[in-house]
């Protein structure tokens, strides 16, 4: 499976679970995670668009939580 395939799966899950697809920042986290990047790297590469704290302590945990609920399995960045 490539990233685009995985992205389509996640989009469909989120549309079903919460009635909306991925926000830009969530897609950014998914893509960074797919490329095995740490939150700090993602924040640095965003050119100050997203802070480390925002990615790691706000958006990331919420994204993994909604995906875990939709899949019925534990999901996280380190999985």
HTML snippet that shows the backbone in 3Dmol.js (N, CA, C, O; Angstrom):
<script src="https://3Dmol.org/build/3Dmol-min.js"></script>
<div id="view" style="width:600px;height:400px;position:relative"></div>
<script>
const pdb = `
ATOM      1  N   UNK A   1       0.854  -1.173   0.000  1.00  0.00           N
ATOM      2  CA  UNK A   1       0.000   0.000   0.000  1.00  0.00           C
ATOM      3  C   UNK A   1       0.899   1.235   0.000  1.00  0.00           C
ATOM      4  O   UNK A   1       1.880   1.300   0.741  1.00  0.00           O
ATOM      5  N   UNK A   2       0.557   2.197  -0.828  1.00  0.00           N
ATOM      6  CA  UNK A   2       1.309   3.446  -0.846  1.00  0.00           C
ATOM      7  C   UNK A   2       0.558   4.498  -0.028  1.00  0.00           C
ATOM      8  O   UNK A   2      -0.550   4.253   0.450  1.00  0.00           O
ATOM      9  N   UNK A   3       1.173   5.665   0.126  1.00  0.00           N
ATOM     10  CA  UNK A   3       0.570   6.706   0.955  1.00  0.00           C
ATOM     11  C   UNK A   3      -0.786   7.149   0.426  1.00  0.00           C
ATOM     12  O   UNK A   3      -1.711   7.354   1.211  1.00  0.00           O
ATOM     13  N   UNK A   4      -0.925   7.301  -0.874  1.00  0.00           N
ATOM     14  CA  UNK A   4      -2.207   7.756  -1.444  1.00  0.00           C
ATOM     15  C   UNK A   4      -3.324   6.760  -1.149  1.00  0.00           C
ATOM     16  O   UNK A   4      -4.450   7.171  -0.867  1.00  0.00           O
ATOM     17  N   UNK A   5      -3.038   5.468  -1.207  1.00  0.00           N
ATOM     18  CA  UNK A   5      -4.040   4.449  -0.858  1.00  0.00           C
ATOM     19  C   UNK A   5      -4.423   4.557   0.615  1.00  0.00           C
ATOM     20  O   UNK A   5      -5.604   4.526   0.963  1.00  0.00           O
ATOM     21  N   UNK A   6      -3.416   4.684   1.472  1.00  0.00           N
ATOM     22  CA  UNK A   6      -3.667   4.813   2.909  1.00  0.00           C
ATOM     23  C   UNK A   6      -4.469   6.078   3.202  1.00  0.00           C
ATOM     24  O   UNK A   6      -5.359   6.074   4.052  1.00  0.00           O
ATOM     25  N   UNK A   7      -4.154   7.142   2.503  1.00  0.00           N
ATOM     26  CA  UNK A   7      -4.863   8.401   2.687  1.00  0.00           C
ATOM     27  C   UNK A   7      -6.347   8.259   2.342  1.00  0.00           C
ATOM     28  O   UNK A   7      -7.204   8.784   3.052  1.00  0.00           O
ATOM     29  N   UNK A   8      -6.644   7.559   1.269  1.00  0.00           N
ATOM     30  CA  UNK A   8      -8.048   7.333   0.887  1.00  0.00           C
ATOM     31  C   UNK A   8      -8.786   6.535   1.960  1.00  0.00           C
ATOM     32  O   UNK A   8      -9.941   6.829   2.267  1.00  0.00           O
ATOM     33  N   UNK A   9      -8.132   5.536   2.524  1.00  0.00           N
ATOM     34  CA  UNK A   9      -8.744   4.733   3.580  1.00  0.00           C
ATOM     35  C   UNK A   9      -9.051   5.613   4.791  1.00  0.00           C
ATOM     36  O   UNK A   9     -10.149   5.561   5.345  1.00  0.00           O
ATOM     37  N   UNK A  10      -8.082   6.411   5.190  1.00  0.00           N
ATOM     38  CA  UNK A  10      -8.268   7.286   6.350  1.00  0.00           C
ATOM     39  C   UNK A  10      -9.357   8.322   6.083  1.00  0.00           C
ATOM     40  O   UNK A  10     -10.190   8.583   6.950  1.00  0.00           O
ATOM     41  N   UNK A  11      -9.355   8.905   4.907  1.00  0.00           N
ATOM     42  CA  UNK A  11     -10.403   9.880   4.550  1.00  0.00           C
ATOM     43  C   UNK A  11     -11.793   9.251   4.698  1.00  0.00           C
ATOM     44  O   UNK A  11     -12.687   9.853   5.292  1.00  0.00           O
ATOM     45  N   UNK A  12     -11.971   8.057   4.165  1.00  0.00           N
ATOM     46  CA  UNK A  12     -13.262   7.380   4.250  1.00  0.00           C
ATOM     47  C   UNK A  12     -13.640   7.067   5.691  1.00  0.00           C
ATOM     48  O   UNK A  12     -14.799   7.223   6.076  1.00  0.00           O
ATOM     49  N   UNK A  13     -12.677   6.629   6.486  1.00  0.00           N
ATOM     50  CA  UNK A  13     -12.947   6.356   7.896  1.00  0.00           C
ATOM     51  C   UNK A  13     -13.421   7.610   8.621  1.00  0.00           C
ATOM     52  O   UNK A  13     -14.397   7.575   9.370  1.00  0.00           O
ATOM     53  N   UNK A  14     -12.726   8.708   8.392  1.00  0.00           N
ATOM     54  CA  UNK A  14     -13.079   9.941   9.082  1.00  0.00           C
ATOM     55  C   UNK A  14     -14.407  10.511   8.594  1.00  0.00           C
ATOM     56  O   UNK A  14     -15.170  11.069   9.382  1.00  0.00           O
ATOM     57  N   UNK A  15     -14.682  10.374   7.317  1.00  0.00           N
ATOM     58  CA  UNK A  15     -15.986  10.819   6.811  1.00  0.00           C
ATOM     59  C   UNK A  15     -17.110  10.044   7.487  1.00  0.00           C
ATOM     60  O   UNK A  15     -18.144  10.615   7.835  1.00  0.00           O
ATOM     61  N   UNK A  16     -16.907   8.759   7.670  1.00  0.00           N
ATOM     62  CA  UNK A  16     -17.909   7.915   8.313  1.00  0.00           C
ATOM     63  C   UNK A  16     -18.015   8.220   9.802  1.00  0.00           C
ATOM     64  O   UNK A  16     -19.117   8.336  10.339  1.00  0.00           O
ATOM     65  N   UNK A  17     -16.881   8.348  10.464  1.00  0.00           N
ATOM     66  CA  UNK A  17     -16.857   8.504  11.919  1.00  0.00           C
ATOM     67  C   UNK A  17     -17.280   9.894  12.382  1.00  0.00           C
ATOM     68  O   UNK A  17     -18.056  10.016  13.329  1.00  0.00           O
ATOM     69  N   UNK A  18     -16.788  10.931  11.735  1.00  0.00           N
ATOM     70  CA  UNK A  18     -17.071  12.274  12.238  1.00  0.00           C
ATOM     71  C   UNK A  18     -17.730  13.196  11.214  1.00  0.00           C
ATOM     72  O   UNK A  18     -17.988  14.365  11.501  1.00  0.00           O
ATOM     73  N   UNK A  19     -17.996  12.675  10.035  1.00  0.00           N
ATOM     74  CA  UNK A  19     -18.711  13.463   9.038  1.00  0.00           C
ATOM     75  C   UNK A  19     -17.856  14.462   8.280  1.00  0.00           C
ATOM     76  O   UNK A  19     -18.389  15.295   7.547  1.00  0.00           O
ATOM     77  N   UNK A  20     -16.550  14.399   8.441  1.00  0.00           N
ATOM     78  CA  UNK A  20     -15.643  15.263   7.675  1.00  0.00           C
ATOM     79  C   UNK A  20     -14.334  14.528   7.475  1.00  0.00           C
ATOM     80  O   UNK A  20     -13.938  13.691   8.286  1.00  0.00           O
ATOM     81  N   UNK A  21     -13.676  14.855   6.387  1.00  0.00           N
ATOM     82  CA  UNK A  21     -12.395  14.223   6.075  1.00  0.00           C
ATOM     83  C   UNK A  21     -11.263  14.851   6.868  1.00  0.00           C
ATOM     84  O   UNK A  21     -11.484  15.529   7.872  1.00  0.00           O
ATOM     85  N   UNK A  22     -10.075  14.617   6.406  1.00  0.00           N
ATOM     86  CA  UNK A  22      -8.879  15.127   7.065  1.00  0.00           C
ATOM     87  C   UNK A  22      -8.733  16.626   6.908  1.00  0.00           C
ATOM     88  O   UNK A  22      -8.981  17.177   5.835  1.00  0.00           O
ATOM     89  N   UNK A  23      -8.332  17.277   7.972  1.00  0.00           N
ATOM     90  CA  UNK A  23      -7.938  18.685   7.880  1.00  0.00           C
ATOM     91  C   UNK A  23      -6.505  18.705   7.354  1.00  0.00           C
ATOM     92  O   UNK A  23      -5.813  17.688   7.390  1.00  0.00           O
ATOM     93  N   UNK A  24      -6.067  19.848   6.871  1.00  0.00           N
ATOM     94  CA  UNK A  24      -4.715  19.962   6.315  1.00  0.00           C
ATOM     95  C   UNK A  24      -3.652  19.527   7.309  1.00  0.00           C
ATOM     96  O   UNK A  24      -2.720  18.812   6.941  1.00  0.00           O
ATOM     97  N   UNK A  25      -3.774  19.945   8.553  1.00  0.00           N
ATOM     98  CA  UNK A  25      -2.769  19.604   9.554  1.00  0.00           C
ATOM     99  C   UNK A  25      -2.774  18.100   9.851  1.00  0.00           C
ATOM    100  O   UNK A  25      -1.721  17.522  10.118  1.00  0.00           O
ATOM    101  N   UNK A  26      -3.935  17.473   9.809  1.00  0.00           N
ATOM    102  CA  UNK A  26      -4.005  16.025  10.032  1.00  0.00           C
ATOM    103  C   UNK A  26      -3.339  15.273   8.880  1.00  0.00           C
ATOM    104  O   UNK A  26      -2.622  14.295   9.095  1.00  0.00           O
ATOM    105  N   UNK A  27      -3.579  15.731   7.684  1.00  0.00           N
ATOM    106  CA  UNK A  27      -2.915  15.123   6.524  1.00  0.00           C
ATOM    107  C   UNK A  27      -1.399  15.295   6.647  1.00  0.00           C
ATOM    108  O   UNK A  27      -0.633  14.385   6.332  1.00  0.00           O
ATOM    109  N   UNK A  28      -0.982  16.467   7.107  1.00  0.00           N
ATOM    110  CA  UNK A  28       0.438  16.743   7.287  1.00  0.00           C
ATOM    111  C   UNK A  28       1.052  15.752   8.281  1.00  0.00           C
ATOM    112  O   UNK A  28       2.143  15.232   8.048  1.00  0.00           O
ATOM    113  N   UNK A  29       0.360  15.496   9.368  1.00  0.00           N
ATOM    114  CA  UNK A  29       0.835  14.528  10.358  1.00  0.00           C
ATOM    115  C   UNK A  29       0.874  13.128   9.772  1.00  0.00           C
ATOM    116  O   UNK A  29       1.855  12.407   9.952  1.00  0.00           O
ATOM    117  N   UNK A  30      -0.176  12.738   9.076  1.00  0.00           N
ATOM    118  CA  UNK A  30      -0.192  11.401   8.472  1.00  0.00           C
ATOM    119  C   UNK A  30       0.959  11.210   7.486  1.00  0.00           C
ATOM    120  O   UNK A  30       1.633  10.180   7.491  1.00  0.00           O
ATOM    121  N   UNK A  31       1.168  12.202   6.657  1.00  0.00           N
ATOM    122  CA  UNK A  31       2.240  12.089   5.671  1.00  0.00           C
ATOM    123  C   UNK A  31       3.611  12.061   6.346  1.00  0.00           C
ATOM    124  O   UNK A  31       4.487  11.292   5.950  1.00  0.00           O
ATOM    125  N   UNK A  32       3.790  12.891   7.351  1.00  0.00           N
ATOM    126  CA  UNK A  32       5.050  12.883   8.086  1.00  0.00           C
ATOM    127  C   UNK A  32       5.272  11.562   8.793  1.00  0.00           C
ATOM    128  O   UNK A  32       6.387  11.042   8.806  1.00  0.00           O
ATOM    129  N   UNK A  33       4.229  11.018   9.374  1.00  0.00           N
ATOM    130  CA  UNK A  33       4.323   9.726  10.051  1.00  0.00           C
ATOM    131  C   UNK A  33       4.645   8.629   9.046  1.00  0.00           C
ATOM    132  O   UNK A  33       5.464   7.750   9.315  1.00  0.00           O
ATOM    133  N   UNK A  34       4.002   8.683   7.894  1.00  0.00           N
ATOM    134  CA  UNK A  34       4.262   7.700   6.832  1.00  0.00           C
ATOM    135  C   UNK A  34       5.746   7.708   6.448  1.00  0.00           C
ATOM    136  O   UNK A  34       6.328   6.670   6.136  1.00  0.00           O
ATOM    137  N   UNK A  35       6.338   8.899   6.478  1.00  0.00           N
ATOM    138  CA  UNK A  35       7.752   9.060   6.120  1.00  0.00           C
ATOM    139  C   UNK A  35       8.669   8.875   7.337  1.00  0.00           C
ATOM    140  O   UNK A  35       9.866   9.153   7.264  1.00  0.00           O
ATOM    141  N   UNK A  36       8.102   8.406   8.449  1.00  0.00           N
ATOM    142  CA  UNK A  36       8.840   8.096   9.674  1.00  0.00           C
ATOM    143  C   UNK A  36       9.503   9.330  10.288  1.00  0.00           C
ATOM    144  O   UNK A  36      10.614   9.254  10.812  1.00  0.00           O
ATOM    145  N   UNK A  37       8.808  10.460  10.217  1.00  0.00           N
ATOM    146  CA  UNK A  37       9.340  11.692  10.793  1.00  0.00           C
ATOM    147  C   UNK A  37       8.795  11.886  12.200  1.00  0.00           C
ATOM    148  O   UNK A  37       7.680  11.467  12.510  1.00  0.00           O
ATOM    149  N   UNK A  38       9.578  12.515  13.030  1.00  0.00           N
ATOM    150  CA  UNK A  38       9.160  12.866  14.379  1.00  0.00           C
ATOM    151  C   UNK A  38       8.400  14.188  14.326  1.00  0.00           C
ATOM    152  O   UNK A  38       8.520  14.952  13.369  1.00  0.00           O
ATOM    153  N   UNK A  39       7.613  14.442  15.376  1.00  0.00           N
ATOM    154  CA  UNK A  39       6.848  15.686  15.412  1.00  0.00           C
ATOM    155  C   UNK A  39       7.755  16.908  15.290  1.00  0.00           C
ATOM    156  O   UNK A  39       7.398  17.881  14.627  1.00  0.00           O
ATOM    157  N   UNK A  40       8.905  16.865  15.914  1.00  0.00           N
ATOM    158  CA  UNK A  40       9.837  17.989  15.829  1.00  0.00           C
ATOM    159  C   UNK A  40      10.277  18.257  14.404  1.00  0.00           C
ATOM    160  O   UNK A  40      10.367  19.409  13.982  1.00  0.00           O
ATOM    161  N   UNK A  41      10.552  17.192  13.662  1.00  0.00           N
ATOM    162  CA  UNK A  41      10.940  17.344  12.255  1.00  0.00           C
ATOM    163  C   UNK A  41       9.795  17.943  11.449  1.00  0.00           C
ATOM    164  O   UNK A  41       9.999  18.822  10.611  1.00  0.00           O
ATOM    165  N   UNK A  42       8.586  17.452  11.715  1.00  0.00           N
ATOM    166  CA  UNK A  42       7.422  17.978  10.993  1.00  0.00           C
ATOM    167  C   UNK A  42       7.232  19.463  11.282  1.00  0.00           C
ATOM    168  O   UNK A  42       6.963  20.252  10.377  1.00  0.00           O
ATOM    169  N   UNK A  43       7.375  19.833  12.552  1.00  0.00           N
ATOM    170  CA  UNK A  43       7.225  21.240  12.921  1.00  0.00           C
ATOM    171  C   UNK A  43       8.287  22.089  12.228  1.00  0.00           C
ATOM    172  O   UNK A  43       7.981  23.146  11.678  1.00  0.00           O
ATOM    173  N   UNK A  44       9.529  21.626  12.257  1.00  0.00           N
ATOM    174  CA  UNK A  44      10.617  22.368  11.611  1.00  0.00           C
ATOM    175  C   UNK A  44      10.377  22.521  10.110  1.00  0.00           C
ATOM    176  O   UNK A  44      10.603  23.592   9.545  1.00  0.00           O
ATOM    177  N   UNK A  45       9.925  21.463   9.480  1.00  0.00           N
ATOM    178  CA  UNK A  45       9.720  21.488   8.031  1.00  0.00           C
ATOM    179  C   UNK A  45       8.480  22.267   7.612  1.00  0.00           C
ATOM    180  O   UNK A  45       8.300  22.570   6.433  1.00  0.00           O
ATOM    181  N   UNK A  46       7.627  22.590   8.578  1.00  0.00           N
ATOM    182  CA  UNK A  46       6.417  23.356   8.243  1.00  0.00           C
ATOM    183  C   UNK A  46       6.695  24.853   8.149  1.00  0.00           C
ATOM    184  O   UNK A  46       5.786  25.634   7.867  1.00  0.00           O
ATOM    185  N   UNK A  47       7.939  25.257   8.382  1.00  0.00           N
ATOM    186  CA  UNK A  47       8.314  26.678   8.315  1.00  0.00           C
ATOM    187  C   UNK A  47       7.437  27.550   9.216  1.00  0.00           C
ATOM    188  O   UNK A  47       6.918  28.583   8.793  1.00  0.00           O
ATOM    189  N   UNK A  48       7.286  27.110  10.461  1.00  0.00           N
ATOM    190  CA  UNK A  48       6.545  27.824  11.502  1.00  0.00           C
ATOM    191  C   UNK A  48       5.026  27.814  11.290  1.00  0.00           C
ATOM    192  O   UNK A  48       4.301  28.533  11.977  1.00  0.00           O
ATOM    193  N   UNK A  49       4.555  27.020  10.361  1.00  0.00           N
ATOM    194  CA  UNK A  49       3.099  26.916  10.174  1.00  0.00           C
ATOM    195  C   UNK A  49       2.472  26.166  11.351  1.00  0.00           C
ATOM    196  O   UNK A  49       1.408  26.540  11.845  1.00  0.00           O
ATOM    197  N   UNK A  50       3.152  25.098  11.791  1.00  0.00           N
ATOM    198  CA  UNK A  50       2.686  24.295  12.918  1.00  0.00           C
ATOM    199  C   UNK A  50       3.797  24.194  13.957  1.00  0.00           C
ATOM    200  O   UNK A  50       4.961  23.987  13.615  1.00  0.00           O
ATOM    201  N   UNK A  51       3.435  24.340  15.211  1.00  0.00           N
ATOM    202  CA  UNK A  51       4.436  24.198  16.270  1.00  0.00           C
ATOM    203  C   UNK A  51       4.516  22.731  16.705  1.00  0.00           C
ATOM    204  O   UNK A  51       3.589  21.945  16.509  1.00  0.00           O
ATOM    205  N   UNK A  52       5.636  22.404  17.289  1.00  0.00           N
ATOM    206  CA  UNK A  52       5.850  21.060  17.834  1.00  0.00           C
ATOM    207  C   UNK A  52       4.746  20.712  18.837  1.00  0.00           C
ATOM    208  O   UNK A  52       4.172  19.624  18.785  1.00  0.00           O
ATOM    209  N   UNK A  53       4.461  21.633  19.737  1.00  0.00           N
ATOM    210  CA  UNK A  53       3.453  21.393  20.772  1.00  0.00           C
ATOM    211  C   UNK A  53       2.079  21.162  20.154  1.00  0.00           C
ATOM    212  O   UNK A  53       1.351  20.263  20.576  1.00  0.00           O
ATOM    213  N   UNK A  54       1.729  21.954  19.175  1.00  0.00           N
ATOM    214  CA  UNK A  54       0.426  21.818  18.509  1.00  0.00           C
ATOM    215  C   UNK A  54       0.304  20.446  17.843  1.00  0.00           C
ATOM    216  O   UNK A  54      -0.737  19.798  17.952  1.00  0.00           O
ATOM    217  N   UNK A  55       1.345  20.006  17.163  1.00  0.00           N
ATOM    218  CA  UNK A  55       1.306  18.710  16.492  1.00  0.00           C
ATOM    219  C   UNK A  55       1.285  17.558  17.498  1.00  0.00           C
ATOM    220  O   UNK A  55       0.468  16.644  17.388  1.00  0.00           O
ATOM    221  N   UNK A  56       2.181  17.610  18.469  1.00  0.00           N
ATOM    222  CA  UNK A  56       2.355  16.486  19.400  1.00  0.00           C
ATOM    223  C   UNK A  56       1.288  16.411  20.485  1.00  0.00           C
ATOM    224  O   UNK A  56       0.869  15.316  20.859  1.00  0.00           O
ATOM    225  N   UNK A  57       0.845  17.548  20.992  1.00  0.00           N
ATOM    226  CA  UNK A  57      -0.053  17.526  22.141  1.00  0.00           C
ATOM    227  C   UNK A  57      -1.507  17.834  21.813  1.00  0.00           C
ATOM    228  O   UNK A  57      -2.381  17.651  22.661  1.00  0.00           O
ATOM    229  N   UNK A  58      -1.775  18.291  20.614  1.00  0.00           N
ATOM    230  CA  UNK A  58      -3.151  18.637  20.260  1.00  0.00           C
ATOM    231  C   UNK A  58      -3.650  17.792  19.089  1.00  0.00           C
ATOM    232  O   UNK A  58      -4.464  16.888  19.274  1.00  0.00           O
ATOM    233  N   UNK A  59      -3.172  18.081  17.912  1.00  0.00           N
ATOM    234  CA  UNK A  59      -3.712  17.439  16.712  1.00  0.00           C
ATOM    235  C   UNK A  59      -3.394  15.950  16.652  1.00  0.00           C
ATOM    236  O   UNK A  59      -4.277  15.138  16.374  1.00  0.00           O
ATOM    237  N   UNK A  60      -2.150  15.589  16.908  1.00  0.00           N
ATOM    238  CA  UNK A  60      -1.748  14.186  16.826  1.00  0.00           C
ATOM    239  C   UNK A  60      -2.581  13.262  17.695  1.00  0.00           C
ATOM    240  O   UNK A  60      -3.166  12.309  17.179  1.00  0.00           O
ATOM    241  N   UNK A  61      -2.657  13.511  19.006  1.00  0.00           N
ATOM    242  CA  UNK A  61      -3.439  12.616  19.862  1.00  0.00           C
ATOM    243  C   UNK A  61      -4.912  12.513  19.461  1.00  0.00           C
ATOM    244  O   UNK A  61      -5.507  11.438  19.533  1.00  0.00           O
ATOM    245  N   UNK A  62      -5.489  13.625  19.042  1.00  0.00           N
ATOM    246  CA  UNK A  62      -6.890  13.599  18.617  1.00  0.00           C
ATOM    247  C   UNK A  62      -7.061  12.765  17.344  1.00  0.00           C
ATOM    248  O   UNK A  62      -8.025  12.011  17.212  1.00  0.00           O
ATOM    249  N   UNK A  63      -6.127  12.907  16.422  1.00  0.00           N
ATOM    250  CA  UNK A  63      -6.188  12.135  15.185  1.00  0.00           C
ATOM    251  C   UNK A  63      -6.062  10.646  15.472  1.00  0.00           C
ATOM    252  O   UNK A  63      -6.853   9.847  14.971  1.00  0.00           O
ATOM    253  N   UNK A  64      -5.066  10.267  16.279  1.00  0.00           N
ATOM    254  CA  UNK A  64      -4.878   8.840  16.573  1.00  0.00           C
ATOM    255  C   UNK A  64      -6.081   8.281  17.326  1.00  0.00           C
ATOM    256  O   UNK A  64      -6.462   7.129  17.120  1.00  0.00           O
ATOM    257  N   UNK A  65      -6.673   9.080  18.185  1.00  0.00           N
ATOM    258  CA  UNK A  65      -7.837   8.630  18.944  1.00  0.00           C
ATOM    259  C   UNK A  65      -9.043   8.356  18.040  1.00  0.00           C
ATOM    260  O   UNK A  65      -9.693   7.319  18.173  1.00  0.00           O
ATOM    261  N   UNK A  66      -9.338   9.271  17.134  1.00  0.00           N
ATOM    262  CA  UNK A  66     -10.490   9.064  16.252  1.00  0.00           C
ATOM    263  C   UNK A  66     -10.251   7.886  15.306  1.00  0.00           C
ATOM    264  O   UNK A  66     -11.183   7.149  14.983  1.00  0.00           O
ATOM    265  N   UNK A  67      -9.012   7.710  14.863  1.00  0.00           N
ATOM    266  CA  UNK A  67      -8.700   6.565  14.007  1.00  0.00           C
ATOM    267  C   UNK A  67      -8.809   5.254  14.778  1.00  0.00           C
ATOM    268  O   UNK A  67      -9.289   4.253  14.246  1.00  0.00           O
ATOM    269  N   UNK A  68      -8.365   5.262  16.025  1.00  0.00           N
ATOM    270  CA  UNK A  68      -8.458   4.053  16.856  1.00  0.00           C
ATOM    271  C   UNK A  68      -9.916   3.663  17.066  1.00  0.00           C
ATOM    272  O   UNK A  68     -10.268   2.486  16.983  1.00  0.00           O
ATOM    273  N   UNK A  69     -10.758   4.649  17.337  1.00  0.00           N
ATOM    274  CA  UNK A  69     -12.188   4.371  17.525  1.00  0.00           C
ATOM    275  C   UNK A  69     -12.820   3.843  16.243  1.00  0.00           C
ATOM    276  O   UNK A  69     -13.625   2.912  16.283  1.00  0.00           O
ATOM    277  N   UNK A  70     -12.465   4.425  15.123  1.00  0.00           N
ATOM    278  CA  UNK A  70     -13.023   4.002  13.837  1.00  0.00           C
ATOM    279  C   UNK A  70     -12.591   2.598  13.462  1.00  0.00           C
ATOM    280  O   UNK A  70     -13.365   1.838  12.879  1.00  0.00           O
ATOM    281  N   UNK A  71     -11.351   2.249  13.799  1.00  0.00           N
ATOM    282  CA  UNK A  71     -10.808   0.932  13.449  1.00  0.00           C
ATOM    283  C   UNK A  71     -11.055  -0.122  14.511  1.00  0.00           C
ATOM    284  O   UNK A  71     -10.992  -1.319  14.230  1.00  0.00           O
ATOM    285  N   UNK A  72     -11.332   0.312  15.718  1.00  0.00           N
ATOM    286  CA  UNK A  72     -11.511  -0.628  16.821  1.00  0.00           C
ATOM    287  C   UNK A  72     -10.183  -1.245  17.262  1.00  0.00           C
ATOM    288  O   UNK A  72     -10.160  -2.329  17.844  1.00  0.00           O
ATOM    289  N   UNK A  73      -9.090  -0.556  16.985  1.00  0.00           N
ATOM    290  CA  UNK A  73      -7.747  -1.026  17.351  1.00  0.00           C
ATOM    291  C   UNK A  73      -6.930   0.149  17.829  1.00  0.00           C
ATOM    292  O   UNK A  73      -7.219   1.302  17.510  1.00  0.00           O
ATOM    293  N   UNK A  74      -5.904  -0.163  18.598  1.00  0.00           N
ATOM    294  CA  UNK A  74      -5.006   0.892  19.068  1.00  0.00           C
ATOM    295  C   UNK A  74      -4.233   1.469  17.869  1.00  0.00           C
ATOM    296  O   UNK A  74      -3.699   0.730  17.042  1.00  0.00           O
ATOM    297  N   UNK A  75      -4.191   2.778  17.802  1.00  0.00           N
ATOM    298  CA  UNK A  75      -3.492   3.462  16.721  1.00  0.00           C
ATOM    299  C   UNK A  75      -2.670   4.594  17.336  1.00  0.00           C
ATOM    300  O   UNK A  75      -3.128   5.281  18.249  1.00  0.00           O
ATOM    301  N   UNK A  76      -1.481   4.774  16.836  1.00  0.00           N
ATOM    302  CA  UNK A  76      -0.650   5.864  17.324  1.00  0.00           C
ATOM    303  C   UNK A  76       0.539   6.073  16.403  1.00  0.00           C
ATOM    304  O   UNK A  76       0.778   5.287  15.487  1.00  0.00           O
ATOM    305  N   UNK A  77       1.262   7.114  16.651  1.00  0.00           N
ATOM    306  CA  UNK A  77       2.398   7.440  15.828  1.00  0.00           C
ATOM    307  C   UNK A  77       3.494   6.377  15.905  1.00  0.00           C
ATOM    308  O   UNK A  77       4.176   6.125  14.911  1.00  0.00           O
ATOM    309  N   UNK A  78       3.670   5.757  17.060  1.00  0.00           N
ATOM    310  CA  UNK A  78       4.737   4.787  17.253  1.00  0.00           C
ATOM    311  C   UNK A  78       4.347   3.359  16.864  1.00  0.00           C
ATOM    312  O   UNK A  78       5.151   2.440  17.018  1.00  0.00           O
ATOM    313  N   UNK A  79       3.174   3.171  16.383  1.00  0.00           N
ATOM    314  CA  UNK A  79       2.689   1.816  16.056  1.00  0.00           C
ATOM    315  C   UNK A  79       3.380   1.262  14.841  1.00  0.00           C
ATOM    316  O   UNK A  79       3.095   0.139  14.427  1.00  0.00           O
TER     317      UNK A  79
END
`;
const viewer = $3Dmol.createViewer("view");
viewer.addModel(pdb, "pdb");
viewer.setStyle({}, {cartoon: {color: "spectrum"}});
viewer.zoomTo();
viewer.render();
</script>
